[in-house]
Amino acid sequence: MTKKPFTPPCGAGCAATQMELFAAPTAAPAAPPTVFDWGAHDFVVVGDSGGKDSGALVHEVCTQADKAGQLHKVRILHCDLGRTAKGHLVEWPGALDVARAHAEQYGVPFAVRHGQRWPSLWDRILDHGKWPGHFARYCTSDTKTVTGRDFADEVGAELRLGRPYRAGYAMGMRAEESTARAKRPVVERHRMSGKGTLRVVTTWLPIHQLTTAQVWQIHRDNGIAHHEAYDLGMRRLSCRACPLAHTDDLVRSAQLNPELFAEYAEAEEEMGHQFKESISLRAIIERARS
């Protein structure tokens, strides 16, 4: 009588398991790039708000571009955030002039653009009915990202490449600013690329690892213009009344911009939504007065 070969109770499953144990290890995913490839891009848009980080950003981009013989590819863009109903600038007066000075120092083209759907960020806020927040940063997406995309399309059309243009989009985000920004890749494909049939855009964070002290050192070493608001006690130069700003900065800004904050406080009451989760505009104004 011929004996049948012994088959373990788990049958083929055991064999498969054994094969998995000896299978070749899966290759680790490639690390994201940290160096910007100038040769792979047709031009680079640098977003300049007129703040200290923008000054260091323009310096770093233009310095690298010059060394690579690619300075002709750089374009500086300032997104104009417009005015309130009473005519107050949403951003700091003079921020535009500082941004222009950055471009002039390095001899690169400078452009000013504003969003096409809303006349200003103020109109966008009123239309939304709620203030921007950490989880609803429509202020950035609607007045800067979209404006930057439209400007890149404009430059791409001027080049008449006959194919989707390839652009770098340089921003001044730094790891020191927040945990979320610390996790951002230095170089990655920007979501405005879509399927890549119209454009391929690469987000680039050239000063991602710089500290605030290093940013100011770059300003001093290279004679880069900075906004006077820093000399008056402001630590950041976002909108003059930004819900994402630190309360201490808002109090100082309210001292320097009382009429603007009064208009914002009126809008806060009409909206029925508090400016910040932690504090209202009225409370900020009272602290500024005291």
C-alpha positions in Angstrom: 0.0 0.0 0.0 1.4 3.3 -1.1 1.5 6.0 1.7 0.2 9.5 0.8 2.7 12.3 1.5 2.0 14.1 4.8 0.2 17.4 4.4 0.1 19.8 7.4 -3.4 20.8 8.5 -2.9 24.4 7.3 -2.3 23.1 3.7 -1.2 25.6 1.2 -1.5 28.5 3.6 1.6 27.3 5.5 3.6 27.1 2.4 2.6 30.6 1.5 3.6 31.8 4.9 7.0 30.1 4.7 7.6 31.8 1.3 6.8 35.2 2.8 9.4 34.6 5.5 12.1 34.2 2.9 10.8 36.8 0.4 13.1 39.7 -0.6 12.5 42.7 1.7 10.5 45.5 0.2 12.6 48.5 -0.9 12.3 51.5 1.4 10.6 54.5 -0.2 12.9 57.1 -1.7 13.5 60.1 0.5 11.9 63.3 -0.8 14.4 65.6 -2.5 15.9 68.6 -0.6 17.7 70.3 -3.5 15.9 72.3 -6.1 16.6 71.3 -9.7 17.0 74.6 -11.7 17.5 72.8 -15.0 14.1 71.0 -14.7 12.1 74.2 -14.3 11.3 77.0 -16.8 11.0 79.7 -14.2 10.6 80.2 -10.4 8.0 82.4 -8.7 9.0 83.8 -5.3 6.2 84.9 -3.0 7.2 88.1 -1.2 4.9 89.5 1.5 7.4 92.2 2.5 8.2 90.4 5.7 11.6 89.3 7.2 11.3 85.8 5.9 10.6 87.0 2.4 13.7 89.1 2.5 15.8 86.0 3.4 13.9 83.9 0.9 14.6 86.3 -2.0 18.3 86.4 -1.0 18.6 82.6 -0.9 16.7 82.0 -4.2 18.6 84.7 -6.1 21.9 83.6 -4.7 21.4 80.0 -5.7 20.0 81.1 -9.1 23.0 83.3 -9.8 25.5 80.5 -8.9 23.6 78.2 -11.3 23.5 80.8 -14.1 19.7 80.8 -13.8 18.9 84.3 -12.4 16.8 85.1 -15.5 14.3 82.5 -14.4 13.3 84.3 -11.1 10.1 86.3 -10.8 9.1 88.0 -7.5 5.4 88.2 -6.8 3.6 90.3 -4.2 0.0 89.5 -3.6 -2.0 92.6 -2.9 -4.7 91.9 -0.3 -6.6 95.1 -0.9 -8.5 97.4 1.4 -11.4 97.3 3.8 -14.8 99.1 3.2 -13.4 102.2 4.9 -10.3 102.2 2.8 -7.8 100.7 5.3 -5.1 98.5 3.8 -5.5 94.9 5.0 -1.7 94.4 5.0 0.8 96.7 6.5 1.3 100.0 4.7 4.8 99.9 3.1 4.9 96.1 2.7 4.6 96.5 -1.0 7.5 98.9 -1.1 9.7 96.5 0.9 8.9 93.6 -1.4 9.8 95.8 -4.4 13.1 96.7 -2.8 13.9 93.1 -2.4 13.5 92.5 -6.1 15.4 95.6 -7.1 18.3 94.6 -4.9 18.8 91.4 -6.8 17.8 92.8 -10.2 14.9 90.4 -10.9 11.4 91.2 -12.3 8.8 92.2 -9.7 5.0 91.9 -10.1 2.0 92.8 -8.0 -1.3 90.9 -8.5 -4.5 90.5 -6.5 -7.3 87.9 -6.5 -9.8 88.1 -9.4 -12.9 86.8 -7.6 -12.9 89.2 -4.7 -11.6 92.8 -4.7 -9.8 92.2 -1.4 -9.3 89.8 1.4 -11.7 91.9 3.4 -14.5 91.2 0.9 -13.6 87.5 1.0 -14.0 87.5 4.8 -17.4 89.2 4.7 -18.6 86.9 2.0 -17.6 83.8 4.0 -19.1 85.2 7.2 -16.5 83.8 9.5 -12.9 84.7 10.2 -10.0 82.5 8.9 -8.6 79.9 11.3 -6.0 77.2 11.6 -8.4 74.7 9.9 -9.9 77.2 7.5 -7.1 79.2 6.0 -9.1 80.4 3.0 -7.3 83.7 3.3 -4.1 82.0 2.0 -5.7 79.7 -0.5 -8.0 82.3 -2.1 -5.8 85.4 -2.1 -2.3 84.0 -2.4 -2.3 80.4 -3.8 -4.9 81.1 -6.5 -3.3 84.4 -7.3 0.1 82.7 -7.5 -1.2 80.1 -9.8 -2.8 82.7 -12.1 0.5 84.6 -12.2 2.4 81.4 -13.0 0.0 80.7 -15.9 0.6 84.3 -17.1 4.4 83.8 -17.1 4.0 80.3 -18.7 1.9 81.7 -21.5 4.5 84.4 -22.2 7.1 81.7 -22.7 5.1 80.0 -25.4 6.6 76.6 -24.7 4.0 74.5 -26.6 3.8 72.2 -23.6 2.8 72.4 -19.9 5.2 74.8 -18.2 7.4 73.6 -15.3 7.6 76.2 -12.5 9.1 76.4 -9.0 7.0 78.2 -6.4 9.3 79.4 -3.6 7.8 80.2 -0.2 9.3 81.4 3.1 7.9 78.8 5.5 10.3 77.8 8.2 10.3 74.7 10.4 10.8 76.8 13.6 7.3 78.4 13.1 5.2 75.4 13.9 5.1 71.6 14.1 3.0 71.4 10.9 5.5 73.5 9.0 8.4 71.5 10.4 6.9 68.4 8.7 6.7 70.0 5.3 9.0 68.6 2.6 11.6 71.1 1.3 10.7 70.2 -2.3 7.5 68.6 -3.4 4.9 68.7 -6.2 2.4 71.5 -5.6 -1.3 70.6 -5.7 -1.9 73.4 -8.2 -0.2 71.1 -10.7 -3.4 69.0 -11.0 -2.9 66.3 -13.6 0.0 68.1 -15.1 -1.8 68.8 -18.4 -1.5 72.6 -18.0 1.3 73.1 -15.5 3.7 71.2 -13.3 4.5 73.2 -10.2 7.1 72.4 -7.5 6.8 73.8 -4.0 10.2 74.9 -2.7 11.0 76.0 0.8 14.6 77.4 0.6 14.8 78.7 4.1 12.9 75.9 5.8 15.7 75.1 8.3 16.7 78.7 9.2 16.1 80.1 12.7 14.7 83.6 13.2 18.2 84.7 14.4 19.7 83.4 11.1 17.0 85.2 9.1 17.9 88.5 10.7 21.6 87.8 10.3 21.1 87.4 6.5 19.4 90.8 6.5 22.3 92.4 8.3 25.0 90.7 6.3 23.4 91.7 3.0 21.8 95.0 3.7 18.3 93.7 3.0 15.4 96.0 3.5 12.9 95.2 6.3 9.6 96.7 7.4 9.6 99.3 10.2 6.9 97.4 12.0 9.6 95.0 13.3 11.3 98.0 14.8 8.0 98.9 16.5 7.7 95.6 18.3 6.0 93.3 15.8 7.5 89.8 15.5 5.7 88.8 12.3 4.4 90.8 9.3 1.2 89.0 8.3 -2.1 90.9 7.8 -2.4 93.8 10.3 -5.3 92.0 12.0 -4.7 88.2 11.5 -6.7 85.7 13.5 -3.8 83.3 13.3 -1.3 85.8 15.0 -0.2 85.5 18.6 -2.4 87.6 20.9 0.6 89.7 22.0 1.3 90.7 18.4 -2.4 91.5 17.9 -2.4 93.8 20.9 0.7 95.6 19.6 -0.8 95.9 16.2 -4.0 97.3 17.7 -1.9 100.0 19.3 -0.3 100.8 16.0 -3.5 100.5 13.9 -6.4 101.6 16.1 -8.7 102.7 13.2 -8.3 99.4 11.4 -9.0 97.3 14.5 -12.1 99.4 15.2 -13.5 98.6 11.8 -12.7 94.9 12.3 -14.4 94.9 15.7 -17.6 96.3 14.1 -17.5 93.5 11.6 -17.0 91.0 14.4 -20.2 92.1 16.0 -22.1 92.0 12.7 -20.9 88.5 11.9 -21.7 87.2 15.3 -18.4 85.2 15.2 -15.4 85.8 17.5 -12.2 86.9 15.8 -10.1 84.3 17.7 -11.3 81.3 19.7 -9.4 82.6 22.7 -10.2 86.3 22.5 -12.4 88.8 20.8 -11.3 92.0 18.9 -13.0 94.1 21.6 -10.9 92.4 24.3 -7.7 92.9 22.1 -8.5 96.6 21.8 -9.1 97.0 25.5 -5.7 95.3 26.2 -4.1 97.6 23.7 -5.5 100.7 25.4 -4.4 99.5 28.8 
